[in-house]
Amino acid sequence: MGRFLLILLMLGAGGTGAYYASIGRLPWTSVAPEEAEVSALKEELRLIRQQWKQAGRAGALGVDTSSVTDGPLTKLERLEKSLAEVIPRLKTSEARNQAVQLRRDLASFKSEMR
């Protein structure tokens, strides 16, 4: 019985450690509203990247993509504006770090687009 409890405890600790390593926080802690806002902007960038790749695939097939590429470009400009508005309001260091990383990802993506 003691070995079973020890194994169960070790599995729980291992699962918690794996969750912390992948997410960066413990499972029972909540996300700050600022971090959630930055995460929403990250998700928006992911969707813009996906739309841009789809437009690139369509262009490779010889399809006119002028109407398809306008959407991601407009959303990208809106995302940049939103990020510029959000950064000064961030109070937690974690949210600021995420926003700075998002700004780098955004600049990297814009350079890839050219």
BALOBA-1460 file (C-alpha; in Angstrom, 3 decimals):
// residues 114
<rec num="1" residu="m" x="0.000" y="0.000" z="0.000"/>
<rec num="2" residu="g" x="2.873" y="2.347" z="0.822"/>
<rec num="3" residu="r" x="4.548" y="1.734" z="-2.549"/>
<rec num="4" residu="f" x="1.294" y="2.438" z="-4.356"/>
<rec num="5" residu="l" x="0.929" y="5.809" z="-2.592"/>
<rec num="6" residu="l" x="4.561" y="6.643" z="-3.306"/>
<rec num="7" residu="i" x="4.128" y="5.838" z="-6.995"/>
<rec num="8" residu="l" x="0.903" y="7.849" z="-7.125"/>
<rec num="9" residu="l" x="2.627" y="10.804" z="-5.467"/>
<rec num="10" residu="m" x="5.556" y="10.599" z="-7.894"/>
<rec num="11" residu="l" x="3.206" y="10.486" z="-10.895"/>
<rec num="12" residu="g" x="1.349" y="13.529" z="-9.605"/>
<rec num="13" residu="a" x="4.576" y="15.446" z="-9.052"/>
<rec num="14" residu="g" x="5.824" y="14.454" z="-12.492"/>
<rec num="15" residu="g" x="2.590" y="15.567" z="-14.141"/>
<rec num="16" residu="t" x="2.655" y="18.873" z="-12.293"/>
<rec num="17" residu="g" x="6.284" y="19.421" z="-13.278"/>
<rec num="18" residu="a" x="5.546" y="18.654" z="-16.922"/>
<rec num="19" residu="y" x="2.606" y="21.071" z="-16.891"/>
<rec num="20" residu="y" x="4.771" y="23.781" z="-15.324"/>
<rec num="21" residu="a" x="7.520" y="23.197" z="-17.881"/>
<rec num="22" residu="s" x="5.145" y="23.452" z="-20.830"/>
<rec num="23" residu="i" x="2.867" y="26.291" z="-19.657"/>
<rec num="24" residu="g" x="5.110" y="28.231" z="-17.295"/>
<rec num="25" residu="r" x="2.743" y="28.282" z="-14.328"/>
<rec num="26" residu="l" x="1.274" y="25.823" z="-11.876"/>
<rec num="27" residu="p" x="-2.106" y="24.261" z="-12.731"/>
<rec num="28" residu="w" x="-3.910" y="25.718" z="-9.741"/>
<rec num="29" residu="t" x="-2.830" y="29.319" z="-10.351"/>
<rec num="30" residu="s" x="-5.011" y="31.605" z="-12.437"/>
<rec num="31" residu="v" x="-3.873" y="33.736" z="-15.336"/>
<rec num="32" residu="a" x="-3.787" y="37.489" z="-14.746"/>
<rec num="33" residu="p" x="-6.195" y="39.486" z="-16.939"/>
<rec num="34" residu="e" x="-3.230" y="41.282" z="-18.505"/>
<rec num="35" residu="e" x="-1.638" y="37.981" z="-19.478"/>
<rec num="36" residu="a" x="-4.946" y="36.799" z="-20.919"/>
<rec num="37" residu="e" x="-5.131" y="39.954" z="-23.043"/>
<rec num="38" residu="v" x="-1.618" y="39.409" z="-24.395"/>
<rec num="39" residu="s" x="-2.444" y="35.737" z="-25.022"/>
<rec num="40" residu="a" x="-5.457" y="36.807" z="-27.074"/>
<rec num="41" residu="l" x="-3.181" y="38.987" z="-29.188"/>
<rec num="42" residu="k" x="-0.789" y="36.042" z="-29.621"/>
<rec num="43" residu="e" x="-3.676" y="33.913" z="-30.833"/>
<rec num="44" residu="e" x="-4.665" y="36.637" z="-33.282"/>
<rec num="45" residu="l" x="-1.107" y="36.654" z="-34.687"/>
<rec num="46" residu="r" x="-1.260" y="32.874" z="-35.056"/>
<rec num="47" residu="l" x="-4.481" y="33.168" z="-37.055"/>
<rec num="48" residu="i" x="-2.998" y="35.907" z="-39.260"/>
<rec num="49" residu="r" x="0.025" y="33.700" z="-39.970"/>
<rec num="50" residu="q" x="-2.275" y="30.840" z="-40.888"/>
<rec num="51" residu="q" x="-4.280" y="33.037" z="-43.289"/>
<rec num="52" residu="w" x="-1.078" y="34.338" z="-44.849"/>
<rec num="53" residu="k" x="0.182" y="30.798" z="-45.458"/>
<rec num="54" residu="q" x="-3.123" y="29.859" z="-47.063"/>
<rec num="55" residu="a" x="-2.865" y="32.856" z="-49.369"/>
<rec num="56" residu="g" x="0.678" y="31.806" z="-50.264"/>
<rec num="57" residu="r" x="-0.505" y="28.321" z="-51.158"/>
<rec num="58" residu="a" x="-3.255" y="29.741" z="-53.325"/>
<rec num="59" residu="g" x="-0.737" y="32.017" z="-55.058"/>
<rec num="60" residu="a" x="1.504" y="29.037" z="-55.747"/>
<rec num="61" residu="l" x="-1.401" y="27.445" z="-57.609"/>
<rec num="62" residu="g" x="-1.778" y="30.523" z="-59.799"/>
<rec num="63" residu="v" x="-4.911" y="31.894" z="-58.134"/>
<rec num="64" residu="d" x="-5.294" y="35.679" z="-57.821"/>
<rec num="65" residu="t" x="-4.622" y="36.336" z="-54.133"/>
<rec num="66" residu="s" x="-4.986" y="40.107" z="-53.995"/>
<rec num="67" residu="s" x="-8.310" y="39.888" z="-52.158"/>
<rec num="68" residu="v" x="-7.070" y="37.081" z="-49.898"/>
<rec num="69" residu="t" x="-3.911" y="38.891" z="-48.758"/>
<rec num="70" residu="d" x="-5.679" y="42.162" z="-47.925"/>
<rec num="71" residu="g" x="-7.451" y="40.591" z="-44.928"/>
<rec num="72" residu="p" x="-4.322" y="39.426" z="-43.079"/>
<rec num="73" residu="l" x="-2.531" y="42.715" z="-43.804"/>
<rec num="74" residu="t" x="-5.413" y="44.736" z="-42.366"/>
<rec num="75" residu="k" x="-5.588" y="42.462" z="-39.326"/>
<rec num="76" residu="l" x="-1.825" y="42.750" z="-38.878"/>
<rec num="77" residu="e" x="-2.024" y="46.552" z="-38.789"/>
<rec num="78" residu="r" x="-4.880" y="46.335" z="-36.289"/>
<rec num="79" residu="l" x="-2.857" y="43.905" z="-34.148"/>
<rec num="80" residu="e" x="0.146" y="46.251" z="-34.128"/>
<rec num="81" residu="k" x="-2.076" y="49.128" z="-33.048"/>
<rec num="82" residu="s" x="-3.692" y="47.030" z="-30.305"/>
<rec num="83" residu="l" x="-0.316" y="45.885" z="-29.019"/>
<rec num="84" residu="a" x="0.972" y="49.469" z="-28.935"/>
<rec num="85" residu="e" x="-2.088" y="50.451" z="-26.866"/>
<rec num="86" residu="v" x="-1.796" y="47.494" z="-24.487"/>
<rec num="87" residu="i" x="1.916" y="47.663" z="-23.637"/>
<rec num="88" residu="p" x="1.810" y="50.914" z="-21.595"/>
<rec num="89" residu="r" x="-1.062" y="49.539" z="-19.472"/>
<rec num="90" residu="l" x="0.710" y="46.327" z="-18.476"/>
<rec num="91" residu="k" x="1.733" y="46.186" z="-14.837"/>
<rec num="92" residu="t" x="3.025" y="42.641" z="-14.305"/>
<rec num="93" residu="s" x="6.495" y="41.748" z="-15.488"/>
<rec num="94" residu="e" x="5.276" y="38.469" z="-16.981"/>
<rec num="95" residu="a" x="2.709" y="40.264" z="-19.141"/>
<rec num="96" residu="r" x="5.322" y="42.814" z="-20.226"/>
<rec num="97" residu="n" x="7.749" y="40.042" z="-21.156"/>
<rec num="98" residu="q" x="5.057" y="38.285" z="-23.187"/>
<rec num="99" residu="a" x="4.164" y="41.548" z="-24.945"/>
<rec num="100" residu="v" x="7.814" y="42.236" z="-25.813"/>
<rec num="101" residu="q" x="8.137" y="38.701" z="-27.186"/>
<rec num="102" residu="l" x="4.938" y="39.201" z="-29.187"/>
<rec num="103" residu="r" x="6.345" y="42.438" z="-30.607"/>
<rec num="104" residu="r" x="9.483" y="40.529" z="-31.681"/>
<rec num="105" residu="d" x="7.379" y="37.772" z="-33.247"/>
<rec num="106" residu="l" x="5.335" y="40.398" z="-35.058"/>
<rec num="107" residu="a" x="8.461" y="42.086" z="-36.442"/>
<rec num="108" residu="s" x="9.857" y="38.706" z="-37.477"/>
<rec num="109" residu="f" x="6.642" y="37.815" z="-39.262"/>
<rec num="110" residu="k" x="6.570" y="41.158" z="-41.074"/>
<rec num="111" residu="s" x="10.131" y="40.609" z="-42.274"/>
<rec num="112" residu="e" x="9.167" y="37.121" z="-43.531"/>
<rec num="113" residu="m" x="6.281" y="38.611" z="-45.484"/>
<rec num="114" residu="r" x="8.585" y="40.723" z="-47.649"/>
